[in-house]
Every structure is written in structure tokens, then in C-alpha cells.
Amino acid sequence: MGAPAVLDYDPRAVILIVGARIMQGFADGTMMALKRNQPVWSYVTGAYGAVTRVKNSNRSWTLTLTMDQSHDDNQYLSLIMTDDEMNGKRTFSVLIRDGSGATLGFAPQAFLEGYPEIGYATTNGTRAWSIIIPSMQVLVGANKEFMET
């Protein structure tokens, strides 16, 4: 058995493209979180222990972005939300890629759930935007192993 692997992760290598814009105004900490809204399978166990599983047809995801309140990505998202609220049908594509690994996600259509909560404090804060993705292709990949040269 060899030495344990040394794996790399670089948060600066995580790319999120919303529409035609590469988002860069993430706050420190959790920059974004992607979660499927329903499990792929639900199940029921019968009185005698038999299990029946049911495939869920809800393939939607929620992508939560935690943005630095002072970054102009907030204004970009706000303009999309305002246009959607006033005129409707303002959808956009979403691409997530971990450049230091193999995780990849793409959706041709997504929309903002609403405006973030807006707060002010004596320190710089955040804005949490929720993007609803009706259906997304996702590969949850590993990160690259450090190669000695």
C-alpha cells in the first residue's frame, strides 16, 4: 500500500456562469450550495419487510449563491429579477465547473426565486440568492491528485 493521496481543491477554480456572466462576487465561506429538491427515490416498507421504491419525477434543484453585498454581481442578478417580475419569462442557463476537480453541472433553463434578504450592519454582509433549476445534468466528481515532479 502506497502513501495516502494528496488531493487539491482551489475555490478560485470553481466557475459559475449565470446566463452570459461569470459570477465572481462570492462572500467568504460557502460561496454556493447546490441541492436537489427531492430525493431520486422514496420508499415504503410493508408490514412483512418488503420494500417498494418509487422514482421521483421532480428533477429540480436549488442553487444558493452567497454573494458579497458590495459586489456588482448583485446588481446583475437584481436586474434579471426585476425584468422577470415585470415581464416574465426571464430564464437563463447555469454552468458550474470545478476546475480543480471533475464536478460539472449544466442546466439550459433556470430562474431566480426572488430577491435576497437585504440587511445592513457595521461590517460588510452578504446577499443570498436562490436560483431554481427545473432540471440539471450533474456529475459529482473527485478532485485531482497532486503529482510530484
Salt bridges, closest charged atoms under 4 A:
ASP10 OD1 - ARG12 NE 3.20
ASP72 OD1 - ARG21 NH2 2.96
ASP72 OD1 - HIS71 ND1 3.22
ASP73 OD1 - ARG21 NE 2.60
ASP73 OD2 - HIS71 ND1 3.57
ASP83 OD2 - ARG90 NE 3.12
